[in-house]
Structures are given as structure tokens and as C-alpha cells.
Amino acid sequence: MRHIDLKANLTWHDVVIRVVLVLVTASVIVWFMPRETQQNFKIELGKPWRYADLTAPFDFPIYKSEATLKAQCDSVLRDYEPYYVKNMEMADVKVRDFVQEYNKLTSGGYKDYKSIIANRLHQFYDQGIVDTKEPAINGDDTLRTIRVVIGNTAKSVSLSSTLTPKQAYEKLMGDAMLQSHRDVLTELNLNDFIVPNLIYDKERSEASKQDLIASVPMASGVALSGQKLIDRGTIVDEQKLLLIESFQRESDRRNQSESRFTTTVLGELLYVLLLVTGFTIFLSIFRSDYFDNMRSVIMIYSLIVVFSIAASLMVGHNILHVFIIPFAMVPIFIRVFMDSRTAFMAHTALVLITACVLQHPLEFIAVQITAGLTAILSLRDLSSRSQLLWTAGAVTVASCLMVLALDLITVPSFRNLSFSDYNYLIICGLVLFCSYPLLYIMEKTFGYTSNITLIELSDMNKELLRRMSEVAPGTFQHSIQVSNLGAEIARKIGAKAQLVRTGALYHDIGKIQNPIYYTENQSGGINPHEQISDIESAQIIISHVTEGLKLAEKYNLPDVIKGFISTHHGQGKAKFFYVNYKNAHPDEEVDELLFTYPGPNPFTKEQAILMMADAVEAASRSLPDYTEQSIRSLVDRIIDSMVSDGYFRECPITFRDIQYSKTVLIEKLKTIYHTRISYPELKSNQ
């Protein structure tokens, strides 16, 4: 029997690796947690408020709705006056250019109109020519005035008192004094002399617009700290919606500072680290066999990390609802490969970690803990893959009932129930059906063997078992008897019954290679051992272990089954031939390794069970009579000999377990070898 001592099992190197694993696990989870502190409310106008009562933790402004704010901004922008700078030199430059161009004309009649046109151009530039290509003018039908800057002063000018280049040109061409000489005007190309002299000042204009917009208050009131914003079950109307959205907005604004970011990350890291460390301590104290196995530790932590990251990404990117994630898949996998307590503790740690990224976690925790417990209880005795389908259905129903219970506690009547969450839970149940194919992937990835795989391996139509039944029928029957005895012991002492049953069926498959050398397969009084030496006989008998491992490798049997093949004799001896040889050579020093099985000795409770059942079942066949006393004496002698020889020294089996094992073996053998009554013969009347 092995005393579980963590310090003896783990070196400092192993401890450091596990500490690093805990730190890395916590760091990765926190890295993916959403950094924005926006409240994760799903608000539906006209629907009941599904979360807990909401109270303002601080004073915050009640912001106006976007529609109201836009209407008020549009209203104040009616007074908006874009700024234009008046170019005072533009008139002189363009009139001079016109005179020079006009003087090139040779016709004296043309010269009569030079002063008229020059005068008209001065009038236009004094009035102001504004460019319609500028954004402040183009397409804005509401604009009535502009702000004209002359030097250091600015004054409001009616837009109708200014001209566009097109209006100035048409006005000049329509002048009554110039109508008789339109051909001269056309020849002069007057467009070259009519250009905007009111230049749009973008910087001042934008500043003026922003000042007007800033004059519109963003809030319509203030919510005070401690004020009740909304009660659970209250219908969300427009006023409540505005109040909650304002709270969300202000919360987000308050938490954007760098110091807040740092404290948030530190808090999240400490929170996750405490949970992961607590779970690790649980493993090290109560499940040291898993804690010693790095493969088990990595599998559990990988599941926690993957599902935590999935929840963080979904919340951070506001994708659907976190209820869609099948968190119950974690306890399902851990329960199948390990045990219920570890599954529940891992699931609880995962749920509490995930709750950190939710603003209202109580409903989530209640639903997910219920789902996890349902999954664990429904898989307490996994015997077929169809159970996984039933588990998915049971988890879905239990989750929906929990949501219904929480809703009924808070809503005033059935009419106020919201069924949106049930849709997500049903989708989650459908995703849980993926546990069926994923179970196989988990087995191959982490090297585990589920009960389902063990049951499949126990099928008598499997090639290896069928071959053993044909080639070595005696060994086959012996294996079946051992599997029944071992499974009964396992159930009695709380070991893995299906594992023992399957391991027992395959423990002697090496005898297929030389079946006639084993007494259970001999018939007709032929014993080939009579023709060879004790050493050769011992080597053949011992070889069934190595031959069995070769066959297990060839047929891809799981490592856990190979463990039964190699340990069912431990490092014991082929005693019959060993004793024979010593008796025949009393003065010779015997090389005991020639008669010793390669081992190792059992190192799991299930392997110890198989060793006891195998030895007792084989020896029971040689009893001269099957009385309770003879059976009890046989069982006590064989198992006590195993204990005294130290076969169970490295095995986590207790004296109490061994005593229960003896009791089961005695009762079962008494049933198998019970005395039958003699049937009377019918006497003849003659």
C-alpha cells in the first residue's frame, strides 16, 4: 500500500513547473478579458428589466437621446454664420486687367463702354462675390447670412446682398446700357474678370459651428448617487432606457483613465489567480494522483482557459449571449476521464472566473452550476455514447428551469416573462451534442481512455478476443471469470469497475502465442512441459506478458490496458517451476531472474484488484473440494502472501480495501462452485 506524500512524489522541478502553469493560466485568461468597462446590459424597449435592481453608484448626467440632441443642434445651427474674408485688392486687380484687355480693341465704338463696364465691376466687388463651391454655401438652403471679415472687424451680411460669379456675369450681360453691344462683351470673355473676393475661412467657420453645438447641453438632468434607476421586472420605457444608457455611457467614460485600467487588470489577475490557485491546492491535497500526472493537469487547465477565453471574446465583442457557450462540456469531459468531485471543482472555478467579465453574474452562476451538476449526475455511470445525448438534453432542461425560476421570483406575472434566454440555452444544448465526437479527440490528444472506449473494447467480437476464444478457450473463460470477479471488487471498494473488467479480458492475451503450454488450455492429458526443462518452461510462461504487450501494441490497445498486461503478475515468480527447479538442484545457486516476471508491480488500485482476482481464480481450479473453509483459506493465503511480498507497496490500496476484496472473492467463488443436488434416477417397474 502506498502512502500519498506530495513532497515525496514531486521534485522541486515539478513544483516549479506547476507554479508556472498556474501563473501562465491566470495570465492568459486575464489577457483576453475585455478591458472596456461598459455595462453588459441587453436592453429591450417595452420588455421587462431582467437584471437585478439597478442603483446609481455615483452622480451622473442624464444624457439626451440622439434624436433630441440632433434636433436641438439643428435648431441652433440656424443661427450659424460661416466666416468669409473680403479681399479688398481683388477689385482693382481685375478692373485693371479688364482695361488692359479692352484697350487692345481697335474699334472706337468699343471704347465708349470701357468706363461703364469698369464701373459695373467695381460695384460687383464692393457688393461682394462669394464662391458657391465652398461647403458653407453649396447645398445649404437654410443659410441666410454670412460673416464678412474686413481687416480686424467682422459684420453680418445678408447672403442675398452678395453675388455669385454666375449672378454677376448675368447681371452685367443684362445691363440695358450694354444690350446693343453684346457681341463686344462676348468677345471680351468677362468671366475672366469676375472671380470671388469673399474667401471662405474654414478655421473660423468650424470653430463658430462647434461653439454653437457646444452651447447645446448634452444632459437634461442629473441622477444622484443612491438613486434607484430601475427595478427587476419593470418595463423598460423610453425614460428608463435613457436613464440606463446614460449610466452606461458615464461608467465607460469614468473608467477610461490609465490608472483605472491598471487597477482593473491587477484586480482581475488577483481574482483569477486566487481561483486557479485554490483549485490547484484542491488537486494537490485531495486528488494527488491527478496532480502528479502532468497530462491530467494540462487537460484540466486547458479546458478552463479555452472556455474562459471564449466567454471573454464573446462579451468583449458583444456577440450573441454567453449562454450559448456549452460550459457543461468541461465537467462532462473531466467526469468521463477522472471523477465527479474534480469535475465539479473545475467547473465551479471556471464559472466563477467567467462571472468576472459579466456585470450581473448571479444568474449566470446559478444557471451554469445547475447545468454542471446535472451533467455530472447524469454521467455517474457512463456505459454508452447515447448517454452523452441524454446528458445534453438534461442539461438544457435543467438550465431552462433555473432561468424560469429566477424569472418567476422577480416578474409580477407570467405575461412579463421574457423567453429570449431560452433560445440561447436551446442552442447551447445543441452544441453540447458535439461532446460525442469531441470525446474521441480528447482521448487521443491527452491519452485518456473513456468508459465508452472500454465498453467497446469489451465486445467479444473484437478480433483479439475472438481469436483468444478460438485459439485459447480455457484462457478466454479464465479471463471472463477474472473480469467478473474484478469488476465486483471494484464496485465494492469504489474503484473503476469497467476499467478492471476490460483490463481483465486482455490481461492474458499473450497466451495466444503458445496456448498449449498453459494448463487451462490442455486437454487429453498432454503436457508439453514434461518434455522441457523447468527453466525453459518458466521462460515460456513468463513470456506471455511480453507477448501480450506486443499484441497490445499491434492492435493499438490503450496504455491503460497495457498496464494490466504488464502488472498482473508484478515482479512475482513462476513458482511452480521455480520450486521444482530448487528441489531438483538443492545444492545449486538459482538465478531467480530466470523465473521472475518483468513487472512492474501494480501501481493503481485497479491493477491490484486484477492481480488478486487473477491469482485466486486460477488457484481455485486446483481445489480438491469447494467448501467455504477451503475457499476462505485459499483466498487468505494467496492475498496475504501478495501483501507480505510487497506487491502492493507502490499501490494506493488500503488494508480495508484488501479485506473487502477478500470478502467479495470468497462470496463469489462460493456461488460459482456451489454444490449441486443429485437428481434421482427413475426406477423401472419391471
Salt bridges, closest charged atoms under 4 A:
ASP53 OD2 - LYS228 NZ 3.99
ASP74 OD2 - LYS70 NZ 3.13
GLU81 OE1 - ARG147 NH1 3.70
GLU101 OE1 - LYS104 NZ 3.61
ASP175 OD2 - ARG120 NE 2.39
ASP201 OD2 - ARG204 NE 3.44
ASP231 OD1 - LYS228 NZ 2.95
GLU250 OE2 - ARG253 NH2 2.42
GLU250 OE2 - ARG254 NE 3.47
GLU268 OE1 - ARG35 NH1 2.82
ASP339 OD2 - ARG287 NE 2.99
GLU363 OE2 - ARG50 NH2 3.50
ASP407 OD1 - ARG232 NH2 3.42
ASP421 OD2 - ARG50 NH2 1.66
ASP421 OD1 - HIS321 NE2 3.66
GLU456 OE2 - ARG385 NE 3.15
GLU488 OE1 - ARG491 NH2 3.22
ASP508 OD2 - HIS478 NE2 3.50
ASP508 OD2 - HIS507 NE2 3.02
ASP508 OD2 - LYS511 NZ 3.29
ASP508 OD1 - HIS544 NE2 3.20
ASP508 OD1 - HIS568 NE2 3.16
GLU520 OE2 - LYS511 NZ 3.01
GLU547 OE2 - LYS550 NZ 3.82
GLU553 OE1 - LYS562 NZ 2.63
ASP559 OD1 - LYS562 NZ 3.65
GLU592 OE1 - LYS573 NZ 3.41
ASP614 OD1 - HIS478 NE2 2.69
ASP614 OD1 - HIS507 NE2 3.18
GLU617 OE1 - HIS478 ND1 2.49
GLU617 OE2 - ARG621 NH2 3.00
GLU628 OE2 - ARG632 NH2 3.11
GLU628 OE1 - LYS670 NZ 3.65
ASP636 OD1 - LYS662 NZ 3.75
ASP640 OD1 - LYS662 NZ 2.54
ASP657 OD2 - LYS605 NZ 3.59
GLU667 OE2 - LYS670 NZ 3.61
